Amino acid sequence: MIPIVPPPIDAYCLAHTTPADPLLDELAAYTHAHCKFPQMLTGLVEGTFLRMMVQVSAAKRVLEIGTFTGYSALSMAAGLPDDGELITCDIDPETNAIAQSFWARSPYGRRIQPQLGPALETIVTLPADNVFDFVFIDADKENYLNYYEAVLPRLRPGGLIAADNTLWSGKVLDPKEQSDHAIVAFNKHVARDSRVEQVLLSVRDGVLLIRKVL
């Protein structure tokens, strides 16, 4: 992944962001030491951003699509009230087991409900009256449009979606691979959707923050 933010600026951002809980630091270190593709980890700046968005939006129900080793889920769970719930979807049993082992050591872990299996199938099985306040999309890029259309009807008016990797290492400017074109198509679709308003942020690899207005 080519960094969107120059490394010195990224280091400056890290130095001026509230430090993570030590358990999150341990999770990050474990992921880098033991997992393939550790760059998929959300990390301090984006994790803190997600936690604060959950808090300032007063979210009580959160849906996450793409769990990896659980850093983002644990970050967002820390921003939920005591009776809040976070459903997180992933298909990898190995990384999911790592995530659950760390969640079990956190007082916020009980707020997380992991669902193992394709997210689109999980969403369909949820009760029709399940409405979410905040959704984080960070899974296979080719399905971003499908995830978006699946969750938008389940998002309350005024609710938020945060979609990760929406600058895709700058490849949105010169798409070549299927995943590049998928992100470009997703960004364009959201920008033209009258049901929402959005802002594309250069946080880490790009975060498209979407607010449902209709």
Summary of the structure (lengths in Angstrom):
residues: 214
radius of gyration: 16.2
end to end distance: 35.1
largest distance: 46.8
contacts: 700
relative contact order: 0.14
helix: 47%
strand: 21%
